[in-house]
Amino acid sequence: MENIIPSEFREKEFRTRRFQNWITIGFLYSLFYMTRYNFAANAATLQSVFGWTKSDLGIFETMLPLVYGLAVVINGPIADKIGGKKSFLIGSVGVILMNLLFGAAGFLILEQSVWNNKELLKETVLLSGFTKQTVLWGLAIIWAVNGYFQAFGALSIVKINAQWFHIRERGTFAAIFGVLIRFGLILSFSGTPLLAQWLGWKWAFWGPAVLTTIVFICTILFVKDTPKEAGYTDLDTGDGDVMTNEKVKMSEVLSKVFASPVMWMIGFGSMMIGFVRRSIVDAWYPLYFKEVFNVSNIDLPYQLTAWGIAILGITGGFVFGIMSDRIYQGRRAPVIVYGFLGMAVVLVLFYFSDSLSLGPYMAAIMIMLLSFFVNGAHGMVGGAASMDFGGRKAAATATGLIDGFQYLTSALNPFFLSAFIFPMGWQAWKLWPIPFALLGALIMSRLWNATPNKKGGH
């Protein structure tokens, strides 16, 4: 494979049109994160409002990843068949509706629960005919359906951009992919608690739904699935797919992904990222700050953590992406291995930061550093490898397999955390993901030299 990007990908007019395309779907993808992680960002508030326990919160942290993980595998071939734009629009409608419905549950509350520190003193008073458990499971089902529609986000953005980016640009694009993720997480973990504080907790769900509606309209107006639809000729993206005007055949898509040992190994690597990511960085740390340091989600240490996770995550994405493109000539596995090893080291340091009573700001630094390695590895797995080995025809299906493995794994986290880890305390929570990080490094090391045209290991 040549080491240069073809001239047609470097033409100013093409790059300008491509920028218009991906910046629109990029913002939409960020808002998918805002409408997905707003629950985790406001979990402590919702616990206070509805009188929920950690186990109750764990239901939500199980339901959405479980449905999402199944949906990305099932919907991947559908997105490859109908195209990324249509998939994105379908997902957007569902995400908007589910967030509006979730916020509307506030109208069922007559009186909020009363707490004394961690002790529930008075249960929530609900409208006649509703109980705490019916509301809990009703909202959990709404959030699970949200997970189904959320699954269209990653499938769609990778499907579209696989048509527009050459393989030699995709490591750097994966860094941009990471920026979109982290921007969405800033909006969610930093922005929605402020909306809840200023306007009431319902707006932590309604606000993101309104923003998503605006960008949904922009997507209809400005986004094209392929360069050809925007007036350009078919482009050779260098990922091994032969350019053709034939319709995508489902059997070809499925065999390209599910018969590939490389894709399955990348999927297992993604599972290991899921154990770390959904245990610490993207889920439980707001509750950790509240219970360990009495820090709320509008206090400075928490807000610094939310922004630091994004900034360090973005930095990790660019460092890993540029390394994979320029140092490793398009190979993703080496930098993913470094990411896993970095996760393990930081988790050990995180454990000692609390055992030495170094306080909330040091804890914030540890979580930020963990984000650097998690996001760097996740961007390579979800944003680059899926396009590389799936190719233009099967990019969405490849992303579905990879992302699905990660979220199905994530659905297991709340069970193990609630049953075994949380009873031992927050220190055990930090040690729990380390074996998975080390296993991930071992798995991905077997693909050290793998590229789409050379799919072997060492």
C-alpha positions as CSV (number, residue, x, y, z in Angstrom):
1,M,0.0,0.0,0.0
2,E,1.4,3.4,-0.9
3,N,2.2,5.8,1.7
4,I,0.4,8.9,0.2
5,I,-3.1,10.1,0.1
6,P,-4.5,10.3,-3.5
7,S,-4.7,13.8,-4.9
8,E,-8.5,13.8,-5.3
9,F,-8.8,13.5,-1.5
10,R,-6.6,16.6,-1.1
11,E,-8.4,19.0,-3.4
12,K,-9.6,22.1,-1.6
13,E,-13.2,22.0,-3.0
14,F,-13.6,18.3,-2.0
15,R,-12.2,18.9,1.5
16,T,-14.5,21.9,2.0
17,R,-17.6,19.8,1.0
18,R,-16.4,16.9,3.1
19,F,-16.0,19.2,6.1
20,Q,-19.6,20.4,5.7
21,N,-20.7,16.8,5.7
22,W,-18.9,15.5,8.7
23,I,-19.2,18.6,10.9
24,T,-23.0,18.3,10.6
25,I,-23.2,14.6,11.4
26,G,-20.4,15.1,13.9
27,F,-22.5,17.5,16.0
28,L,-25.5,15.1,15.7
29,Y,-23.3,12.2,16.9
30,S,-22.1,14.4,19.9
31,L,-25.8,15.0,20.7
32,F,-26.4,11.3,20.7
33,Y,-23.9,11.1,23.5
34,M,-25.6,14.0,25.3
35,T,-28.9,12.2,25.1
36,R,-27.4,8.9,26.3
37,Y,-25.1,9.9,29.2
38,N,-27.4,12.6,30.6
39,F,-28.8,9.8,32.8
40,A,-25.4,8.9,34.3
41,A,-24.5,12.6,34.7
42,N,-27.7,13.2,36.7
43,A,-27.9,9.8,38.4
44,A,-27.3,11.2,41.9
45,T,-30.1,13.8,41.3
46,L,-32.5,11.2,40.0
47,Q,-31.7,9.0,43.0
48,S,-32.7,11.9,45.3
49,V,-35.8,12.7,43.3
50,F,-37.2,9.2,43.1
51,G,-35.6,7.5,46.1
52,W,-33.7,5.0,44.1
53,T,-30.8,2.8,45.4
54,K,-27.6,1.9,43.6
55,S,-29.2,-1.3,42.5
56,D,-32.1,0.7,41.0
57,L,-29.6,2.9,39.1
58,G,-27.8,-0.3,38.0
59,I,-31.0,-1.3,36.2
60,F,-30.6,1.6,33.8
61,E,-26.9,1.0,33.4
62,T,-27.7,-2.6,32.4
63,M,-30.8,-2.0,30.2
64,L,-29.4,0.7,27.9
65,P,-26.0,-1.0,27.1
66,L,-27.7,-4.4,26.7
67,V,-30.2,-3.2,24.2
68,Y,-27.6,-0.9,22.5
69,G,-25.2,-3.8,22.2
70,L,-27.7,-6.1,20.6
71,A,-29.1,-3.3,18.4
72,V,-25.7,-2.3,16.8
73,V,-25.1,-5.9,15.8
74,I,-28.6,-6.3,14.4
75,N,-28.8,-2.8,12.8
76,G,-25.3,-2.7,11.3
77,P,-26.3,-4.7,8.2
78,I,-29.5,-2.5,7.9
79,A,-27.4,0.7,8.0
80,D,-25.1,-0.8,5.3
81,K,-28.2,-1.5,3.2
82,I,-30.1,1.8,3.5
83,G,-27.2,4.1,4.0
84,G,-25.8,6.2,6.9
85,K,-28.0,9.3,6.5
86,K,-31.3,7.4,6.6
87,S,-30.1,5.5,9.6
88,F,-29.0,8.6,11.4
89,L,-32.4,10.3,10.8
90,I,-34.3,7.2,12.1
91,G,-32.1,7.1,15.2
92,S,-32.5,10.8,15.8
93,V,-36.3,10.6,15.9
94,G,-36.3,7.8,18.5
95,V,-33.6,9.5,20.6
96,I,-35.6,12.8,20.7
97,L,-38.9,11.1,21.6
98,M,-37.4,8.9,24.4
99,N,-35.7,11.9,26.1
100,L,-38.9,13.9,26.0
101,L,-40.8,11.0,27.5
102,F,-38.2,10.5,30.2
103,G,-38.3,14.1,31.3
104,A,-42.1,14.0,31.3
105,A,-42.0,11.5,34.2
106,G,-41.4,14.6,36.4
107,F,-45.2,15.3,36.1
108,L,-45.9,12.1,38.0
109,I,-44.2,13.4,41.2
110,L,-46.2,15.1,43.9
111,E,-43.5,15.2,46.5
112,Q,-39.8,14.3,46.2
113,S,-38.1,11.8,48.5
114,V,-36.2,13.1,51.5
115,W,-32.7,12.0,52.4
116,N,-30.3,12.4,55.3
117,N,-26.9,11.9,53.7
118,K,-27.1,8.3,52.4
119,E,-30.3,7.4,54.4
120,L,-33.7,7.6,52.7
121,L,-36.1,9.2,55.2
122,K,-39.2,9.6,53.1
123,E,-40.3,8.0,49.9
124,T,-41.4,9.9,46.8
125,V,-45.1,10.6,46.6
126,L,-46.5,9.9,43.1
127,L,-49.7,10.5,41.3
128,S,-52.5,8.0,42.2
129,G,-52.0,4.7,40.4
130,F,-48.3,4.9,40.1
131,T,-45.8,3.3,42.4
132,K,-42.0,3.6,42.8
133,Q,-41.4,0.3,41.1
134,T,-43.8,1.0,38.2
135,V,-42.1,4.3,37.5
136,L,-38.7,2.7,37.9
137,W,-39.4,0.0,35.3
138,G,-41.3,2.3,33.1
139,L,-38.4,4.7,32.8
140,A,-35.9,1.8,32.5
141,I,-37.9,0.6,29.5
142,I,-38.0,4.1,28.0
143,W,-34.2,4.3,28.5
144,A,-33.7,0.8,26.9
145,V,-35.7,1.9,23.8
146,N,-33.5,5.0,23.8
147,G,-30.5,2.6,23.6
148,Y,-32.0,1.0,20.5
149,F,-32.2,4.2,18.6
150,Q,-28.8,5.4,20.0
151,A,-27.3,2.4,18.2
152,F,-27.8,4.1,14.9
153,G,-25.4,6.9,15.8
154,A,-22.0,5.1,15.5
155,L,-23.2,2.9,12.7
156,S,-24.3,5.9,10.6
157,I,-21.3,8.2,11.2
158,V,-18.8,5.4,10.3
159,K,-20.8,4.3,7.3
160,I,-20.9,7.8,5.9
161,N,-17.3,8.7,6.6
162,A,-16.0,5.4,5.2
163,Q,-17.1,6.8,1.9
164,W,-15.4,10.1,2.3
165,F,-12.0,9.3,4.0
166,H,-9.0,7.5,2.6
167,I,-7.5,4.7,4.8
168,R,-4.4,6.9,5.3
169,E,-6.6,9.6,6.9
170,R,-8.7,7.4,9.1
171,G,-6.4,7.3,12.1
172,T,-6.5,11.1,12.3
173,F,-10.2,10.9,11.6
174,A,-10.5,8.6,14.6
175,A,-9.1,11.4,16.7
176,I,-11.8,13.7,15.3
177,F,-14.2,10.9,16.1
178,G,-12.9,11.0,19.7
179,V,-13.4,14.8,19.8
180,L,-17.1,14.3,18.9
181,I,-17.5,11.7,21.6
182,R,-15.9,13.9,24.2
183,F,-17.7,17.0,23.2
184,G,-20.9,15.1,23.6
185,L,-19.8,14.0,27.1
186,I,-19.0,17.6,28.1
187,L,-22.5,18.5,27.0
188,S,-23.8,15.6,29.1
189,F,-21.7,15.4,32.2
190,S,-21.0,19.2,32.5
191,G,-23.9,20.8,30.7
192,T,-27.0,18.8,31.7
193,P,-26.4,19.1,35.5
194,L,-26.4,22.9,35.0
195,L,-29.6,22.7,33.1
196,A,-31.0,20.6,35.9
197,Q,-29.8,23.1,38.5
198,W,-31.3,26.1,36.6
199,L,-34.5,24.8,35.1
200,G,-35.2,21.5,36.9
201,W,-34.0,18.0,36.3
202,K,-36.5,17.4,33.5
203,W,-34.5,19.8,31.3
204,A,-31.5,17.5,31.6
205,F,-33.5,15.4,29.1
206,W,-35.6,18.0,27.3
207,G,-32.7,20.3,26.5
208,P,-30.7,17.7,24.7
209,A,-33.8,16.6,22.8
210,V,-34.3,20.2,21.5
211,L,-30.7,20.5,20.4
212,T,-30.9,17.1,18.6
213,T,-34.0,18.3,16.8
214,I,-32.2,21.3,15.4
215,V,-29.2,19.3,14.1
216,F,-31.6,16.6,12.8
217,I,-33.0,19.3,10.4
218,C,-29.5,20.4,9.4
219,T,-28.7,16.7,8.6
220,I,-31.7,16.5,6.2
221,L,-30.5,19.7,4.4
222,F,-26.7,19.3,4.2
223,V,-25.5,15.7,4.5
224,K,-24.8,13.3,1.6
225,D,-24.0,9.6,2.0
226,T,-21.3,9.5,-0.6
227,P,-19.1,11.9,-2.6
228,K,-20.9,10.8,-5.7
229,E,-24.2,12.1,-4.3
230,A,-22.5,15.4,-3.7
231,G,-21.4,15.6,-7.4
232,Y,-18.0,13.9,-7.3
233,T,-16.8,10.7,-8.9
234,D,-16.4,7.4,-7.0
235,L,-13.1,7.5,-5.0
236,D,-10.8,4.6,-4.1
237,T,-10.6,4.8,-0.3
238,G,-7.8,2.2,-0.2
239,D,-9.5,-0.3,2.1
240,G,-9.7,-3.2,-0.3
241,D,-13.3,-2.6,-1.5
242,V,-13.6,-2.6,-5.2
243,M,-15.6,0.4,-6.5
244,T,-18.8,-0.6,-8.0
245,N,-22.3,0.8,-8.7
246,E,-24.0,-2.4,-7.7
247,K,-26.2,-2.4,-4.7
248,V,-24.8,-3.7,-1.5
249,K,-25.5,-7.4,-1.0
250,M,-26.4,-8.4,2.5
251,S,-24.7,-11.8,2.2
252,E,-21.5,-10.1,1.1
253,V,-21.6,-7.6,4.0
254,L,-22.2,-10.4,6.6
255,S,-19.5,-12.7,5.3
256,K,-17.0,-9.8,5.1
257,V,-17.4,-9.1,8.8
258,F,-18.6,-12.2,10.7
259,A,-16.2,-14.6,8.8
260,S,-13.2,-12.5,9.7
261,P,-11.0,-13.7,12.6
262,V,-9.5,-10.2,12.7
263,M,-12.9,-8.6,13.2
264,W,-13.7,-11.0,16.1
265,M,-10.4,-10.3,17.8
266,I,-11.0,-6.5,17.5
267,G,-14.5,-7.1,18.9
268,F,-13.0,-8.9,21.9
269,G,-10.6,-6.0,22.4
270,S,-13.5,-3.7,22.3
271,M,-15.2,-5.8,25.1
272,M,-12.2,-5.1,27.3
273,I,-12.4,-1.4,26.7
274,G,-16.1,-1.6,27.7
275,F,-15.2,-3.0,31.2
276,V,-12.9,0.0,31.9
277,R,-14.9,2.7,30.1
278,R,-18.3,1.9,31.5
279,S,-17.0,1.1,35.0
280,I,-15.2,4.4,35.6
281,V,-15.0,7.0,32.9
282,D,-18.6,7.0,31.4
283,A,-20.8,5.9,34.3
284,W,-20.2,5.8,38.0
285,Y,-17.8,8.6,38.8
286,P,-20.5,11.2,39.6
287,L,-21.8,9.0,42.4
288,Y,-18.3,8.3,43.5
289,F,-17.6,12.0,44.0
290,K,-20.9,12.4,45.9
291,E,-20.4,9.5,48.3
292,V,-16.6,9.7,48.9
293,F,-16.1,13.5,48.9
294,N,-19.6,14.9,49.2
295,V,-19.0,16.7,45.9
296,S,-22.1,17.3,43.8
297,N,-22.2,17.5,40.0
298,I,-22.2,21.3,40.0
299,D,-19.2,21.6,42.3
300,L,-15.7,22.5,41.0
301,P,-13.9,19.1,41.4
302,Y,-16.7,17.4,39.5
303,Q,-16.9,20.0,36.7
304,L,-13.1,19.9,36.3
305,T,-13.3,16.2,36.0
306,A,-16.0,16.4,33.3
307,W,-14.0,18.9,31.3
308,G,-10.7,17.2,32.0
309,I,-12.1,13.8,30.8
310,A,-13.0,15.5,27.5
311,I,-9.7,17.4,27.0
312,L,-7.5,14.5,27.9
313,G,-9.7,12.1,25.9
314,I,-9.4,14.4,22.8
315,T,-5.7,14.6,23.3
316,G,-5.4,10.8,23.6
317,G,-7.5,10.4,20.4
318,F,-5.2,12.7,18.4
319,V,-2.0,11.2,19.8
320,F,-3.1,7.6,19.1
321,G,-4.6,8.5,15.7
322,I,-1.5,10.3,14.5
323,M,0.8,7.6,15.8
324,S,-1.2,4.9,14.0
325,D,-1.2,6.8,10.7
326,R,2.4,8.1,10.7
327,I,4.5,5.9,12.9
328,Y,2.8,2.5,12.3
329,Q,1.6,3.2,8.7
330,G,-2.1,2.6,9.3
331,R,-1.7,-0.3,11.8
332,R,-4.1,0.3,14.8
333,A,-3.2,-2.6,17.1
334,P,0.1,-1.2,18.5
335,V,-1.4,2.0,19.8
336,I,-4.4,0.1,21.2
337,V,-2.0,-2.1,23.2
338,Y,-0.3,1.0,24.6
339,G,-3.8,2.3,25.5
340,F,-4.6,-0.8,27.5
341,L,-1.3,-0.8,29.4
342,G,-1.8,2.9,30.2
343,M,-5.3,2.1,31.6
344,A,-3.9,-0.5,34.0
345,V,-1.2,1.8,35.3
346,V,-3.6,4.7,35.9
347,L,-6.1,2.5,37.7
348,V,-3.3,1.4,40.1
349,L,-2.3,5.0,40.7
350,F,-6.0,5.9,41.2
351,Y,-6.3,3.3,43.9
352,F,-3.3,4.7,45.8
353,S,-4.5,8.3,45.4
354,D,-7.4,7.5,47.8
355,S,-5.5,5.2,50.0
356,L,-3.1,8.1,50.7
357,S,-6.1,10.5,51.1
358,L,-5.0,12.8,48.4
359,G,-8.5,14.2,48.0
360,P,-11.0,14.9,45.2
361,Y,-8.7,16.9,42.9
362,M,-6.1,14.1,42.7
363,A,-9.0,11.7,42.0
364,A,-10.1,14.1,39.2
365,I,-6.6,13.9,37.7
366,M,-6.6,10.1,37.8
367,I,-10.0,9.9,36.0
368,M,-8.8,12.5,33.4
369,L,-5.6,10.4,32.7
370,L,-7.7,7.3,32.4
371,S,-9.8,9.1,29.8
372,F,-6.6,9.7,27.7
373,F,-5.9,6.0,27.3
374,V,-9.6,4.9,27.1
375,N,-10.5,7.4,24.4
376,G,-7.3,6.8,22.5
377,A,-7.9,3.1,22.3
378,H,-11.7,3.4,21.8
379,G,-11.2,5.9,18.9
380,M,-8.8,3.4,17.2
381,V,-11.2,0.5,17.6
382,G,-14.5,2.2,16.8
383,G,-13.4,5.0,14.5
384,A,-10.6,3.5,12.4
385,A,-10.4,-0.3,12.6
386,S,-14.1,-0.7,11.8
387,M,-13.7,1.3,8.6
388,D,-10.4,-0.3,7.7
389,F,-11.5,-3.9,8.0
390,G,-15.1,-3.5,7.2
391,G,-14.4,-1.3,4.1
392,R,-17.0,1.0,2.6
393,K,-19.5,-1.7,2.0
394,A,-19.5,-3.2,5.5
395,A,-18.4,-0.3,7.7
396,A,-21.6,-0.1,9.6
397,T,-21.8,-3.9,10.2
398,A,-18.2,-3.9,11.4
399,T,-18.9,-1.0,13.7
400,G,-22.0,-2.9,15.0
401,L,-19.9,-6.0,15.8
402,I,-17.2,-3.9,17.5
403,D,-19.5,-1.5,19.4
404,G,-21.9,-4.3,20.2
405,F,-19.3,-6.3,22.0
406,Q,-18.3,-3.3,24.0
407,Y,-21.8,-2.5,25.1
408,L,-22.9,-6.1,25.8
409,T,-19.9,-6.3,28.1
410,S,-20.9,-2.9,29.7
411,A,-24.3,-4.4,30.5
412,L,-22.6,-6.9,32.7
413,N,-20.8,-4.2,34.8
414,P,-23.8,-3.1,37.0
415,F,-24.5,-6.7,38.0
416,F,-20.9,-7.4,39.1
417,L,-20.5,-4.0,40.6
418,S,-23.7,-4.2,42.6
419,A,-23.3,-7.8,43.7
420,F,-19.6,-8.0,44.4
421,I,-17.7,-4.7,44.0
422,F,-19.7,-1.9,45.7
423,P,-20.2,-4.0,48.9
424,M,-16.4,-3.9,49.2
425,G,-16.2,-0.1,48.8
426,W,-15.1,2.3,46.2
427,Q,-11.5,1.2,46.3
428,A,-12.5,-2.2,44.9
429,W,-14.3,-0.3,42.1
430,K,-10.9,1.0,40.9
431,L,-9.2,-2.4,40.9
432,W,-12.0,-4.3,39.1
433,P,-11.2,-3.2,35.5
434,I,-7.4,-3.9,35.7
435,P,-7.5,-7.6,34.6
436,F,-9.6,-6.6,31.6
437,A,-7.2,-3.9,30.6
438,L,-4.3,-6.4,30.7
439,L,-6.3,-9.0,28.8
440,G,-7.1,-6.4,26.1
441,A,-3.4,-5.6,25.7
442,L,-2.8,-9.4,25.2
443,I,-5.6,-9.8,22.6
444,M,-4.6,-6.8,20.5
445,S,-0.9,-7.7,20.6
446,R,-1.9,-10.7,18.4
447,L,-2.9,-8.2,15.7
448,W,0.3,-6.1,15.9
449,N,1.0,-6.1,12.1
450,A,-2.6,-6.4,10.9
451,T,-3.8,-4.1,8.1
452,P,-6.8,-4.6,5.7
453,N,-4.3,-6.0,3.1
454,K,-2.2,-8.0,5.7
455,K,-4.4,-9.6,8.3
456,G,-1.9,-11.6,10.2
457,G,-0.5,-11.2,13.7
458,H,3.2,-11.0,14.7
